[in-house]
Amino acid sequence: MQRRLIDYLVISFKGIAMGAADVVPGVSGGTIAFISGIYEELIESIDKVSLDVFKVWRKEGLKAAWSSINGSFLLALFSGIAISILSLAKLIKWLLHNEPVLLWSFFFGLVLASILYIAKQIKSWSPLVIIAIAAISVLSYYITLAEPFASPDSPFYLLFCGFIAIIAMILPGVSGAFILLILGAYQTAIDTINNLRDGLLNGNMELFKDALLKFVLLGIGAAVGLKVFSKALNWMFKHQKNLTLAILTGFMIGSLNKIWPWKEVLKTRINSEGEEVTLLDKSILPSNYEGDNELILAVVFIVIGFATILILEKLGNKKPKT
């Protein structure tokens, strides 16, 4: 496919939208790729990235190798994703510390609408589909109650989190940030991105090196997960679409507990920066929340989050057929 510079700029803007989605627990970067019409090309391009590219490079040269993996498309897309993540991470961190109820309310609305969006795509409601939704909902709910099995600062745990979270880039419906949230590593990932940028800009090499190590661990886990899961998930989506969508729907229903805006902290831990952060919490009624529950504003932000997905869906429906 012959593309002009303007085409690659459009792809980069789609990458920016995907990056924004992946920073927010609730919207999937894969969903944005699906809506914007680049999902199949993304999957196919990822599948082409393998050690075979070095054989092509040796026999036919760098240009042929780059073309064989659709390199210009991937570079434009992932550049947009990186720009978006680096830009939004600081804002998300500030909101997590200063406006947690309103931020989680917005996320709650996003996930609530995403459940409906994914469930609507199930074409055949067989007993197996219904059982899958019910079983995965229960399993997912109990996962949200569990204490993380390792510290989010542990190197092996960061590898594991990157490995699992990359599913979001492959399959519409699951947010990578949402998976990191379930695994208790979301804030660690946000802090890593912020520290990487701040350490470089401020010349704080100690901060930069620590953040770079965590970033590389997440990246290695993601790269391995990308190759391991891409073919399997792509096959499931194409050949067992209803069952796959049912599993996604159940996962998101059960996980609503994790992003309920009003929480009571049960356990804390000290992170690598010496700060006390939440390790384990539980959902409570707004009336039992310690401090200002901001109920009216929270409901407004839930509605805004819900509407965001509806708008994205409508934009997707208007996408011209190719």
DRENFIDREN-37969 format. One record per residue: x, y, z of N, C-alpha, C, O in turn; residue in three letters. Coordinates in pm, whole numbers, plus 50000, padded with zeros to 5 digits. Last residue first. Layout:
N
XYZXYZXYZXYZALA ...
***
This chain:
322
485565005150347486675004950252486564992950159487404991050072THR 483055027050465483525013350433484615014050328484595022150236LYS 483545053550701483235048750567483785034950541484875031550589PRO 482175055551021483405053150945483085047450807482405037150798LYS 480035057451179480055066551064481265064250975481385070250868LYS 480595040551385479515036751294479495045251167479015040951062ASN 482525055751517482905043251454481865038751351482215033751245GLY 480965075951620482005079351524482445067051445482695067751325LEU 479495060351799478805066951689479785071051580479485069851461LYS 481535052651976480785042451901480095048651780480115042951672GLU 482285077152083483265069352006482565058851920482955056451805LEU 479885082952217480345091752108481335084352019481265085151897ILE 479875062652408478775063452311479165072052191478825068752078LEU 482165069452554482145056952478481035057152372481235052452260ILE 481275093852665482495093352583482525080852495482855081552377THR 479145087552830478875094252702480075093752609479905093252487ALA 480535076953049479595068452974479375074352835479395067152735PHE 481875099953138482615088153095481775078953008482235073952906GLY 479635115753205480585120453103481395108653048481575107452927ILE 478525100053410477755102553288478665107053174478505102753060VAL 480585102453597480195089153548479445090453415479685082953321ILE 480485129753641481665124253573481415109953525481965105753423PHE 478025131753776478225139153651479395133053572479305131353451VAL 478615116654002477585111753910477735118653774477585112253670VAL 480485134054116480885120554078479895114753977480295108553878ALA 478975156354181479995157654076480435143954025480715142253907LEU 477425144154384476785149854265477775151054150477485147254037ILE 479415134954574478465125854509477885131554380477855124754277LEU 481745139754727481525146554598480495139254512480685137654391GLU 482515131254975482255120854875481945126654736481895119154639ASN 485005142855181483955147355090483735136954981484645133954904ASP 485695117555435485965129955362484795133355272483715127555283GLY 485225084455390485875093855481486295106355403487145105655315GLU 482065071255305483385075855260483945086255357483245095455399TYR 479545063355348480545058555444481955063455412482915060155481ASN 478105072955134477795078655266478815074555372478945081155475SER 478965056754923479405070754930479185077055067479985085355112PRO 479935024255044478905033555001479435047855010480265050855096LEU 483035009154926482065012755030481015022054970481185027154859ILE 485454984854837484424994254795483444996554909483064987254979SER 488744983954981487454977754954486444988654917486565000154961LYS 492294977354919491164985354965489864978054937489864967354877ASP 495804975054941494534967954938493434977054990493614983655092LEU 497784994454911498044980854865496724973254848496554965854751LEU 498425028854861497445018354890497885004954832498295004254716THR 501545042354985500505040954883499615029054920499995020454999VAL 503925063855105502915054155147501785053955044501145064155020GLU 507145066654949505795071854972504865060655017505005049254972GLU 509655059154867509455061855009508085067355043507875072355154GLY 509865051154613510195065254637509975069154783510075080854819GLU 508925025654605510375027354588510825041754612512015044354630SER 506335026254865506875023654732508365026954724508975030654824ASN 504965009355131505905020155097506505016954961507115006454942ILE 501435002755160502824998455145503665010755116503145021355081ARG 498374994355337499235003155259500624996955247500944987255315THR 495034982155356496474980255374497234990255288496774994055181LYS 492504993855328492714983055426494184980955458494544978155572LEU 490655022555260491985016455254492135006155366491925009255483VAL 487645023055092488245023555226489575016155219489615004555177GLU 486285042654822487065031554877487455034155023487585045455068LYS 484415051154551484505053154696485115040854762484535029954758TRP 484345043954274485035056154319485265057454470486215064054512PRO 485305012854149484265019854224484915032054291485935030554358TRP 487164997454024487195011853994486005019254056485735030654019ILE 486714971554113488054977354130488064992454108488884999454168LYS 484134964954039484424966754181485754974054202485894981854297ASN 484314959653772483754972553812484034975553959484154987154000LEU 485084933853715486134943253751485624957153788486404965653832SER 482824920453633483394917353764484394927553811484554929753931GLY 482584932653376481514933653476482084931353617481864939353708ILE 484964925153246484724939253275483624941253379483714950353462MET 484634897353223485824902853289485574917353333485924921253444PHE 482304895753071482324890953208483484896653288483334900353404GLY 483274906252828482144912552897482134908553044481964917053132THR 485264887752759485614901852782484534908952862484834916752953LEU 483674864952725484724865052827485124879352862485294882752979ILE 482114873652509481454870152636482474870452751482174875452859ALA 484024876052311483334888152357482624885752490482534894752574LEU 484644848652286485684858352325485054871052380485494876352482THR 482214838652196482744834052324483804843752377483854846652496LEU 482024852151946480994853752050481504849852188481254856852286ASN 484404843551809484164857651842483154859251954483394866852048LYS 486194823151731485314821551847484904835351900485044838352019GLN 487614832251508486934819351501485984816551618485064808451605HIS 488654857951557488124854751424487274842151421486324841251344LYS 489454857451820488564868151778487904864851644486754868451620PHE 491194835451819489964835051899488954845351851487764842551841MET 493244845951654492504834051613491164833151688490134830251628TRP 494134866851814493594869851682492764858251629491714860251568ASN 495104852552029493954861352047493314865051915492094866251905LEU 497224838151905496144831151976494894839951989493784835451963ALA 498864858351794498254848251709497074841551776496034839451713LYS 499484874252030498894879851909498184869451823497034871451783SER 500754863152254499294864052252498704867752117497544864652090PHE 503494863052196502854850952248501344851352226500724841452186VAL 504034889252110504244877952018503514865452064502974857951983LYS 503274903852338502754907352207502874895652110501924892452037LEU 504844893452543503404890952543502774893552408501854886452367GLY 507314904352469507144889752471505644886352464505234877352390VAL 506694931752497507174926552369506984911352359506554906152256ALA 505994933452771505004936652667505404930752532504554925352460ALA 508424926952894507234918752918506184920852811505554911352765GLY 509914948552797510294934852761509104925452780508804917152694ILE 508524970052919508624969052774508974955052727508414950152629GLY 508914965753190507544965653138507554963552987506714956352932LEU 511734968353182511114955953228509674954753177509274944253128LEU 511994995053096512534984153012511904970753051511574962752964VAL 510855008153315510265009753182510714998353089509904992853014PHE 512635001553518511234997153527510564997553391509794988653355LYS 514935014453414514945000153443513514994653447513234984253387LEU 514075041153406514415034253281514405019053301513925011753214LEU 513815047453675512605047153591512865039353462512005032053413ALA 516515046253752515525037753819514275036253733513745025253719ASP 517595065953581518045051953571517055042253635516775031653580LYS 516255089553668516115084853530516485070053518515775062453453PHE 517135092453930515705090653903515485084553766514655075653748LEU 519835096153868519425085353960517955081853937517585070253927GLU 519925118753706520255105853648519855094053736519555083253685MET 518335145553650518435136853767518665122553719517715115153694ASN 517835164453455519215159853472519435151353596520555150053644GLY 515285171253393515905178153507517345173953533517995179153623ASN 514665154553177514555168953161515295176653270515865187353245LEU 515075128753291515815132953172515825148153159516875154053132LEU 513285128753505514695126153530515565130853415516645136153436GLY 510835132653371511355142953464512845141253491513575151053499ASP 510585108453220510625121553154511265132153244512125139753200ARG 510675089553426511565088253310511715101753240512825106053207LEU 508625097553592510005098453641511025097453528512085103653532ASN 506395092053426506665105653472508115107353516508765117253482ASN 506655064053397506665072753279507005087153318507815093653251ILE 506455056153667507635052753587507755061953467508845066953437THR 503895064253739505055070653803506335068153723507195076953713ASP 502425046153581502285060653560503485068053617504045076953553ILE 503255021753698503515024353556503435039253525504275044553451ALA 502325025253961503755023153937504105026253792505125032553764THR 499585026453916500275038553961501785037353942502455047153910GLN 499184999253826498845010853743499615023353785500215030053702TYR 499484975653959500704981853907500424994553826501344999953763ALA 497444958854035498014967654136499254975054091500014980254173GLY 496064944453852497294938253904497984946854010498984942754068LEU 494084962553786493694950153852494914943553919494814937954028ILE 495744981053653495004984953773494604972753854494764972553976LEU 496574966753435497574971253531496924975153663497484972953771LEU 494054964953313494714952753359495804956153461495934949353562ILE 493694991953251492734985253339493334972453396493134969353513PHE 495684996653070495745003653198494824997053299495124996653419ALA 494654980852863495934977252925496094983853061496564977653156GLY 491294971152837492234982352852493504977652922493444971353028SER 489524952552606490284951952731491304963252733492084964752640VAL 488344958652359487494956052475488234955752607487634958352711GLY 490214942752101489304953452143488504949352267488044937952277PRO 493434930252141492014926752139491154938452185491344943552295LEU 496034941352140495654931152043494144929952029493624928651918ILE 496464958552342496844963252210496334953852101496234957651984MET 495724943552563494874954852523495194959852383494314964952314ALA 497814926652611496604921052548495734932252493495084930652390ILE 499674938752766499764941352622498574935352547498364938652431ILE 499414929853027498724942152988498714944652838497854951852787ALA 501094907153052499634905653052498934917852992497984916452916ILE 503704917953033503334906252953501804905052941501294902452832PHE 503714937453230503864941353090503404930352996502784933052892GLY 503474920253453502444930253425502504935053281501464936653216CYS 505874905453438504584898653430503474908453391502634905353307PHE 507754925953479507784917953356506434911253332505904911453221LEU 506964933253738506834942953628506874935953493506124939453402LEU 507684910253876506264914053871506024924153758504994923653692TYR 510424910953854509694899853790508204903153778507554899153682PHE 511014935054001511364933453859510564922453789510074924453677PRO 508624951054210509464939254189509754937454039508834938153958SER 506794970654247508164975054217509114963354191510274965454154ASP 504454958654324504514964054188505894969154149506154971654031PRO 505064928754506505154943254503505214948054358505924942154277SER 502644902354454504024907454465503974922554463502974928654424ALA 500004896954446500874886254497502334890454504503174882954555PHE 497564919754575498594916754474499624906954528500084908454642PRO 494734904854725495914913254746496934909654639497164897854613GLU 491494903654571492754897454613493854907754631493904918054563ALA 489334914854462489384914554609490744909854660491084911654777LEU 489554910954193489654924754241489754925354393490214935454448THR 489054883654178490414888454150490604902554205491664905854259ILE 486334883354219487194878354326488664881954304489424883254400TYR 485524893853970485194900954094486124896454207486634904754282TYR 486384873853793486974887153786486724895153914487614902253961SER 484644853053867486104851453879486794865053883487684867453965LEU 482164864653801482454860553939483964859453962484484864354062VAL 482544868253524482194879553611482534876553756483124884853826SER 482974842453434484094851853429483824864153515484744869853573ILE 480354831953476481534825953542482704835753546483364837153650ALA 478704848553314478464847153458479724842253531480104847753634ALA 479854845053057479744858453116479604857453268480284864653342ILE 479564817053028480894823253025480874837053089481764840453166ALA 476794814253029477584808053137478964814453144479474817053253ILE 476234827752789475674832752916476464827253035476764834553129ILE 477574811252604477924825452615477454831052749478204838352815VAL 476224786952639477664787752665478104802252686478914805152774LEU 473594792852551473844789852693475324791052731475654795552841PRO 473984820852315473824806652348474014804652498474534813452566SER 473344845552147473334843952293472994829452329471864826352368TRP 475154858951891474364847051926474474844452077475554841652128SER 476604882651877475524880351780474604868751819473424868651783LYS 477924907652060477664893152067476424890251982475334894952013ILE 478014934552063478604928051947478444912851949478784906051852GLN 477044942452304476184944552187476724937552063475974934851968LYS 479204938852473478114929252478477204930352356476654920352309ALA 480744961952414481264948652381480124938452374480074930252282ILE 479004982352505479554982652369480034968852326479754964552214TYR 478564975652772477434975452678477934974852534477364967852450LEU 481194979352863480524966352881479384965052781479234954752715ILE 481565006252814482354996552736481754982652746481794974952650SER 479985018053008479555019152869480295009052780479735003952683ALA 481565010753230480145007253226479635007453081478954998153037LEU 483985023153173483915008553174482475003853163482184994053095VAL 483265050653190483885045053069483695029953062483295024552959LEU 482355052753454481435054953343481955049253213481195043653134GLY 484785047953584483645038953607482635040253493482115030253443PHE 486325070053508486715056653464485555046753475485355038353387PHE 484845089653649484965090353502485335076653445484745072253346PHE 485335080553907483955081553858483945081753705483135075053641SER 488075083553930487535069953925486075069953880485625060153819TRP 488095112053930488815104453828488255090353815487985085653704LEU 486595118254158486115122554027486805114853914486165111553814LEU 488215106354357486805102454342486285106154203485605098054139VAL 490805118954332490615104554305489155100654281488875092454193PRO 492255144254289490815142654263490475127854236489925124654131GLU 494965141754368494175153354410492675151954389491895157954463ASN 496165118154277496505123154410495515133654460495245134454580HIS 495095114454025495075103254120495315108154262494735102854357LEU 495755138853904494355135953935494225124454036493355124754123LEU 498515135553873497995146653954496565143853997496195146254112TRP 498565113353700499175112453832498635123353925498325120654041LYS 497345124353473496695113253543497245112053685496495109853779ILE 499295143453401497935147753437497215136953517496565139853617LEU 501445126553338501575136153448500205140953496499975142353616LYS 500485111853114500825104953240500885114653358500425111253467ALA 500105125252875498975123952967499335118453104498585120153200LEU 502545125152736501855137752761500805136552870500635145752950SER 503255098452713504165107552784503475120652821503775126552924LEU 501075089452559501295084052693502185093452775501895096052892ILE 501445104152317500225105352397500435100852541500025107752634SER 503915095252224503685109552250502505111552343502555119552436ILE 503345067752187504345072152284504155086852323504235090352440ALA 501415068351981501085062352111502045067452218501615071052328ILE 502915079851773501735086651825501355081551963500995089352051GLY 504765059351739505235072751774504085080751834504255087651935SER 503145038651655503725037751790504355050951834504475053451954PHE 502445048251393501425045151494502015045451635501445051751725LEU 504895051451261503965062751273502965060451386502685069451465ALA 505895025051282506635036351338505715048351360505755054651466LEU 503955010051142504185007451284504915019151351504595022651465LEU 504265021450883502965021550952503165019951102502605027651181PHE 506915015050829506515029050832505175030750905504985040350979SER 506954986250830507654994150931507205008550941507115013951051GLY 505904962150737505074974250734505624984350835504874990350913ASN 507714942450718506994943250847506084955450854505544958750960ILE 508724946550464508114933550494507354933450625506434925450642SER 509964971350470508674970150400507954957250439506724956950447SER 512324964250599511424974250659510024973150600509024973950671TRP 513394946950408513084942050542512084951250612511124946750675ALA 513794964350194512874953050177512444947550313511284943750331ALA 515694981550310514414986850261513374975850248512224977550286LYS 517924964850364517164970950473515784975650429514814973950502LEU 518154934450158518494947950202517524953450306516464947750332GLY 517844908250085517264918449996517554932750039517234942149966GLU 519294891950267519164888050127518774899550035519274900649923LYS 519254905050515520524899750463520444896950313521414899250240ARG 516534911050543517534921850544518834917050478519424924150397TRP 515444885450554515084894150442516114905350429516514908750317VAL 516554877650797516864870050675516584878350551517364878450456LYS 515364895350968516824896150950517284888350827518264891950762PHE 512744887050968513034900050905514534901750883514954908650790VAL 512554864551119512674862850974513034875750903513564875650791ASP 512004871151376513424870051341513634868351190514734870351140LEU 509204893751323509824881551376511294881551336511774890751269SER 506334908251242507574911551313508134898951378507594894151478VAL 503924899651149505064899151056506394902051124507454898751071LYS 502144904851352502444890951320503684889651232504404879651238ASP 501954932651327502594926851446503004912451419504084908151460ILE 500524933851086501874939551093502644933951212503834930851201SER 498084922351157498904916151053500344920951059501284913151040GLU 497214941151350497414926951385498354920151285499284913151324ILE 497044964551190497894964051309498224949751347499384946451372LEU 495134957451003496494960450957497474959851073498604955251057GLU 492914954751172493414943151098494844945351051495674936351057GLU 492664981751275492864970151362493494958351287494494952751332TYR 492035005451161493415000651140493694987751216494834983251221ILE 489575018651206489795011351081491205006251057491545003050943GLY 488765030151439489395038951341489835031751214490415037951124SER 487775008951589486855019451547487455027651432486745031751340ILE 490174994651635489034988151570488094998651510487674997451395PHE 491685012951777492195007951650491065001751567491015003451445ALA 490025015152000490255026951917490765022751779490345028251677ILE 490294989152098488974993952058489115005951966488405007051866THR 492994988952165492514979952060491154984152009490874982951890GLY 492985005852380493655010352259493235001752140493145006752028GLY 489955007552563491024999452508491645005952387490935011052300SER 489055023852858488985023952712490195016352658491315018552703VAL 489825016953120488425016353078488265016052928487425008652877GLY 492195037053239491625023853265490145023553227489315029453297PRO 494135054953011492895055453089492365041453114492095034353017VAL 496215048952847496545055052977495335054553069495485053853191VAL 494945039652620495695029952700496135035552836496395027952928ASP 493845063052513492955052452561493695042852654493145038352754ALA 496155076252438495265082352538494345071852598494105071752719ALA 497005058252241497815060552360496995066452473497125062352588GLY 494965061352050495175048252114495975049752243495665043252343MET 495385088051979494095084052038494215070652110493645068752217ALA 497935085251870497735094251984496435090752056496385090452179ILE 497315068751653498175063651760498035072151886498025066751997GLY 495905086951502495185075151552495975068651666495395063651762LYS 498045103351443496945108751524496075097451580495575098451692PHE 499505085751282500075090351409498995095951500499025093751621SER 497765083951065498035071951144498615075751280498255069751381ILE 498035110250974496715105551020496885093151107496225091851210VAL 500695108950894500305118251000498955114351059498755114951181LEU 500505091050686501235086850806500945096250923500965091951039TYR 499095106750505498505094050552499185089350681498525084450773ASP 500895127050452499645130550523498965118050578498335118550683ILE 502815113250303503155118350436501905121350517501855118450636LEU 501135084950147501795097950146502085102150290501655095650385ARG 501585050150058501045060650142501855073450127503055073250099ARG 500695021049897501485033249883500835044349965499665047649943GLN 500844988050000500005000050000500885012550000501705014550090MET 
***
